[in-house]
Amino acid sequence: MEKLIEVILSEIGNPVTILLLLIVGVIFLVKFIWSNWDRIKNIADSLYQKRKKDEQLISTVDEMNEKMRIISQKVHETKQEQKDFFNDQLKYKQQSQELRDKLEQRYDVAINRSNQAFDEIKKTLEVIQAMQESQAKYEERDRERSIVVLRSSIWGLYNEFMSQGYTTQAGLEVFIETCDLYERDGGNGVVANKLKPEVLELPIKD
C-alpha cells in the first residue's frame, strides 16, 4: 500500500493519474449517496412536506383575511343602511301607514343582514381558530416524526462510522447537517453530548 501511494504521489502530475483519482473519488461519492439514499430522501421529503403545509396555511390565512375584509365591508354597509333607515323614519314619521310599513320592512332587512354578517364573522373566526389548532397539532406531529427520522439517520451514520473507524468529508458533512436539524427540532442531548463528539474525533479519509 505504501509503495502504491508513493507511485501515485510520484505520478500525481500525470493526467492519467489525475483521471483515476477523480474516478475513484466519484465512485466513493456515488457509493456513499447510494448507501444513504433512503435517509437523505426521508429528510428531504420531511422538509418538503413541512414547507408545503406552511405555504398552504399562509394561502388559507390570506383567503380568510380577504373574507374578513368583505364581511367588514358588509357590516359597514349594513350600519349605513340602518342609519339611513332611522333618518328616513324620522323624516316620514307623519306619512301614511303604507310608507311606515315599507320602512319597517327595510328595517327588518337591515337587521337580518346585520345578523347574517355577524354570524359570518363568528363562523370565520371559529374556522380560523380551528385551523390554527389543527396546524399546531400537525406541526407537533411533524416535528416528532422528523425527530424519529433524524435520530434513525444519525444512529445509522454513527454506527457506520464507528464500525469502519473513520469518516469521509461528504459523510461528515451529511452527519453534521443531520445533527443540526435534529437539535433544532428539539432532539435530546445524547447526539450533541455523545454521538457528534465521537464522530468528530474520527480521522477523515477521502
C-alpha positions in Angstrom: 0.0 0.0 0.0 2.9 2.4 0.9 4.5 1.6 -2.5 1.2 2.2 -4.3 0.9 5.6 -2.5 4.4 6.5 -3.4 3.8 5.6 -7.1 0.6 7.7 -7.1 2.3 10.7 -5.5 5.2 10.4 -7.9 2.7 10.3 -10.8 0.4 13.0 -9.4 1.1 15.3 -12.3 0.2 12.6 -14.8 -3.2 13.3 -16.5 -4.0 9.6 -16.3 -3.3 9.5 -12.6 -5.5 12.6 -12.0 -8.3 11.0 -14.0 -8.0 7.8 -12.0 -8.1 9.7 -8.7 -11.2 11.6 -10.0 -12.9 8.3 -11.0 -12.1 6.7 -7.6 -13.5 9.8 -5.8 -16.7 9.8 -7.9 -17.1 6.1 -7.1 -16.8 6.6 -3.4 -19.2 9.6 -3.5 -21.8 7.6 -5.5 -21.4 4.6 -3.1 -22.0 6.9 -0.1 -25.0 8.6 -1.7 -26.4 5.2 -2.7 -26.0 3.6 0.7 -27.6 6.6 2.5 -30.2 7.4 -0.2 -33.2 6.4 1.9 -32.1 8.6 4.8 -31.4 11.5 2.6 -34.7 11.1 0.8 -36.6 10.9 4.1 -35.1 14.1 5.4 -35.7 15.9 2.1 -39.3 14.6 1.9 -40.0 15.7 5.5 -38.6 19.2 4.9 -40.6 19.5 1.6 -43.9 18.4 3.3 -43.4 20.8 6.1 -42.7 23.7 3.7 -45.8 22.7 1.6 -48.1 22.7 4.6 -46.7 26.1 5.7 -47.4 27.5 2.2 -50.9 26.1 2.3 -51.6 27.6 5.7 -50.4 31.0 4.5 -52.6 30.8 1.5 -55.6 29.8 3.6 -55.0 32.6 6.1 -54.8 35.1 3.2 -58.1 33.9 1.9 -59.7 34.2 5.4 -58.3 37.7 5.7 -60.0 38.6 2.3 -63.3 37.2 3.6 -62.9 39.2 6.8 -62.4 42.3 4.7 -65.5 41.6 2.7 -67.6 40.8 5.8 -66.4 44.0 7.5 -67.4 46.0 4.4 -70.8 44.4 4.5 -71.2 45.2 8.2 -70.2 48.8 7.4 -72.8 49.0 4.6 -75.4 47.4 6.9 -74.8 50.1 9.6 -75.1 52.8 7.0 -78.4 51.3 5.9 -79.6 51.3 9.5 -78.6 54.9 9.8 -80.4 55.8 6.6 -83.4 53.9 7.8 -83.7 55.8 11.1 -83.2 59.1 9.2 -86.0 58.1 6.9 -88.2 57.0 9.7 -87.8 60.5 11.4 -88.4 62.2 8.1 -91.6 60.3 7.2 -93.0 59.7 10.6 -96.2 61.6 9.8 -96.8 60.0 6.5 -99.2 57.2 5.5 -99.3 53.7 7.1 -98.1 52.2 3.8 -94.9 54.2 3.9 -94.3 53.2 7.5 -94.8 49.6 6.6 -92.1 49.9 3.9 -89.8 51.5 6.4 -90.3 48.7 8.8 -89.7 46.2 6.1 -86.4 47.9 5.3 -85.5 47.8 9.0 -86.1 44.1 9.2 -84.0 43.5 6.1 -81.2 45.6 7.6 -81.4 43.8 10.9 -81.3 40.4 9.1 -78.3 41.5 7.1 -76.5 42.7 10.2 -77.2 39.4 12.0 -76.0 37.4 8.9 -72.8 39.5 8.8 -72.1 38.9 12.4 -72.8 35.2 12.1 -70.4 35.0 9.2 -67.7 36.8 11.2 -68.3 34.4 14.1 -68.1 31.4 11.8 -64.9 32.7 10.1 -63.2 33.3 13.5 -64.2 29.7 14.6 -62.7 28.3 11.3 -59.5 30.3 11.7 -59.2 29.1 15.3 -59.8 25.5 14.3 -57.2 25.8 11.6 -54.6 27.3 13.9 -55.2 24.5 16.4 -55.1 21.9 13.6 -51.9 23.4 12.3 -50.3 23.4 15.7 -51.1 19.7 16.2 -49.8 18.9 12.7 -46.6 20.8 13.3 -46.1 18.9 16.6 -46.7 15.5 15.0 -44.5 16.5 12.1 -41.8 17.6 14.5 -42.0 14.3 16.3 -41.8 12.3 13.0 -38.9 14.4 11.9 -37.1 13.7 15.2 -37.6 10.0 14.8 -36.3 10.0 11.2 -33.4 12.2 12.0 -32.5 10.1 15.1 -32.5 7.0 13.0 -30.3 8.5 10.3 -27.9 9.9 12.9 -27.6 6.5 14.7 -27.1 4.7 11.3 -24.3 7.1 10.3 -22.7 6.9 13.7 -22.7 3.1 13.7 -21.3 3.1 10.2 -18.5 5.5 11.0 -17.6 3.8 14.3 -17.6 0.4 12.7 -15.2 1.5 9.9 -13.1 3.6 12.2 -13.1 6.8 10.0 -15.3 9.2 8.1 -15.3 10.8 4.7 -15.7 14.6 4.1 -19.0 14.1 2.4 -20.3 11.7 5.0 -19.2 14.0 7.8 -21.0 17.0 6.3 -24.2 15.0 6.0 -23.8 13.8 9.6 -23.3 17.3 11.0 -26.2 18.8 9.0 -28.5 16.0 10.2 -27.4 16.6 13.8 -28.1 20.3 13.5 -31.6 19.6 12.1 -32.2 17.1 15.0 -31.1 19.6 17.6 -33.2 22.4 16.1 -36.3 20.2 16.1 -35.8 19.6 19.9 -33.9 16.3 19.9 -32.4 15.1 23.2 -28.8 15.8 24.2 -27.3 12.4 23.5 -26.5 13.5 20.0 -24.7 16.7 21.0 -23.1 15.2 24.1 -22.0 11.7 22.8 -22.5 10.8 19.1 -21.4 14.0 17.5 -18.2 14.5 19.5 -17.2 10.8 19.0 -17.7 11.1 15.2 -15.7 14.3 15.0 -12.8 12.6 16.7 -12.6 10.0 13.9 -10.0 10.5 11.1 -11.3 11.8 7.8 -10.4 9.8 4.7 -11.3 11.0 1.2 
